Amino acid sequence: MEPLIHRAAGPADPAWFERTFAANGWTGAWRDTVYRWHHFHSTTHEVLGCHAGSARIQLGGPDGPVHDITAGDVVVIPAGVAHCNLGASRDFGVVGAYPGGATPDMQQGDGDPLAAVPRPPADPVLGPGKGFAAA
């Protein structure tokens, strides 16, 4: 599975991301930033909704593509895909969540291409059978 970025998916409002993600089954929400070291979760997918500022996020380990995200963007990261904050504005903040409220493991490194976690039934923004949830 490949990461998916929904550009300008919502307002710069953390509560909107929490409500939208939860309505689509992505729960266990938290508010913070993205670590500045390559890490991944082998047990669950993750969604990050940028509610403030901007950042350069690298997906797929040290050789992966770099994406500039801004308030309103949503990044859906498949299990096993490493991600890293390469630099952010001082006000950068995200809301994170997991399908079914799963508890992520924290792995440092370039990622695990063999992580086999089924697609969730709903995309965190678009809903059932769409976006990240589409087969």
C-alpha positions as CSV (number, residue, x, y, z in Angstrom):
1,M,0.0,0.0,0.0
2,E,1.1,3.5,-0.8
3,P,0.6,6.6,1.5
4,L,-2.2,8.9,0.5
5,I,-2.3,12.6,0.9
6,H,-5.7,14.5,0.9
7,R,-4.8,18.1,0.2
8,A,-7.0,20.8,1.8
9,A,-9.2,18.1,3.3
10,G,-10.6,20.2,6.1
11,P,-10.3,23.4,8.1
12,A,-7.4,24.3,10.4
13,D,-9.3,23.0,13.4
14,P,-8.1,20.0,15.4
15,A,-11.6,19.2,16.6
16,W,-12.8,18.9,13.0
17,F,-10.1,16.2,12.3
18,E,-11.0,14.3,15.5
19,R,-14.7,14.3,14.6
20,T,-14.1,13.4,11.0
21,F,-11.6,10.6,11.7
22,A,-13.9,9.2,14.5
23,A,-16.9,9.2,12.2
24,N,-15.0,7.0,9.8
25,G,-13.7,4.6,12.5
26,W,-10.3,6.1,13.0
27,T,-10.1,6.7,16.8
28,G,-7.6,6.9,19.6
29,A,-6.9,10.5,18.5
30,W,-4.0,12.5,19.9
31,R,-2.6,16.0,19.2
32,D,1.1,16.6,18.8
33,T,3.7,16.8,16.1
34,V,5.7,14.2,14.0
35,Y,8.9,12.8,15.2
36,R,12.1,14.1,13.6
37,W,13.5,10.5,13.1
38,H,12.4,7.8,10.8
39,H,9.8,5.6,12.5
40,F,7.0,3.3,11.5
41,H,4.2,1.2,12.9
42,S,4.1,-2.5,11.8
43,T,0.7,-3.2,13.6
44,T,-1.5,-0.5,12.3
45,H,-2.0,2.3,9.7
46,E,-1.9,5.9,10.9
47,V,-3.6,9.1,9.8
48,L,-2.2,12.6,10.4
49,G,-4.4,15.7,10.0
50,C,-2.4,18.9,9.9
51,H,-4.4,21.5,11.9
52,A,-1.7,24.2,12.1
53,G,1.4,25.4,10.4
54,S,3.4,23.4,7.8
55,A,6.1,20.7,7.6
56,R,8.2,18.7,5.2
57,I,7.3,15.1,5.8
58,Q,9.4,12.2,4.3
59,L,7.5,9.0,3.6
60,G,9.1,5.7,2.9
61,G,12.4,6.1,4.8
62,P,15.5,8.1,4.0
63,D,15.2,7.5,0.3
64,G,11.5,8.2,0.1
65,P,9.8,11.2,-1.3
66,V,9.4,14.5,0.7
67,H,6.0,16.2,0.9
68,D,5.2,19.7,2.0
69,I,2.0,19.6,4.1
70,T,0.1,22.6,5.4
71,A,-2.9,23.1,7.7
72,G,-5.9,21.3,6.3
73,D,-3.9,18.4,4.7
74,V,-4.3,14.8,5.7
75,V,-1.7,12.1,5.3
76,V,-2.7,8.4,5.5
77,I,0.3,6.2,6.2
78,P,0.1,2.5,5.7
79,A,1.5,0.1,8.3
80,G,5.2,-0.4,7.7
81,V,5.9,2.9,6.0
82,A,8.5,5.0,7.7
83,H,7.8,8.7,8.2
84,C,9.9,11.6,9.5
85,N,9.5,15.3,10.1
86,L,12.4,17.0,8.2
87,G,11.4,20.5,9.4
88,A,8.4,22.4,10.4
89,S,7.0,25.8,11.3
90,R,6.9,26.6,15.0
91,D,3.2,26.3,15.1
92,F,3.0,22.9,13.3
93,G,0.5,20.5,14.8
94,V,-1.3,17.3,13.8
95,V,-4.1,15.1,15.0
96,G,-3.2,11.5,14.7
97,A,-5.5,8.4,14.9
98,Y,-5.7,4.7,14.0
99,P,-8.3,2.5,12.4
100,G,-10.4,1.0,15.1
101,G,-8.4,2.8,17.8
102,A,-5.5,0.4,17.4
103,T,-2.5,0.9,19.6
104,P,0.6,1.4,17.4
105,D,3.9,-0.2,18.0
106,M,6.8,2.3,17.7
107,Q,9.6,1.1,15.4
108,Q,12.7,3.1,14.5
109,G,14.1,2.6,11.1
110,D,13.5,2.7,7.4
111,G,10.2,0.8,7.5
112,D,8.9,-2.7,7.0
113,P,7.7,-3.5,3.5
114,L,6.4,-6.8,4.7
115,A,3.9,-5.4,7.3
116,A,0.7,-7.0,6.4
117,V,-2.2,-5.1,7.9
118,P,-5.6,-5.3,6.0
119,R,-7.1,-2.1,4.6
120,P,-9.6,-0.5,6.9
121,P,-13.2,-0.4,5.9
122,A,-13.2,3.4,5.6
123,D,-10.8,6.2,4.6
124,P,-10.4,8.6,7.5
125,V,-11.7,11.5,5.4
126,L,-13.7,10.1,2.5
127,G,-15.5,7.3,4.4
128,P,-16.3,3.7,3.6
129,G,-14.9,2.0,0.5
130,K,-13.2,5.2,-0.8
131,G,-9.6,6.6,-0.9
132,F,-7.3,4.6,1.4
133,A,-10.0,2.0,2.0
134,A,-10.6,1.2,-1.7
135,A,-9.0,-2.1,-2.9
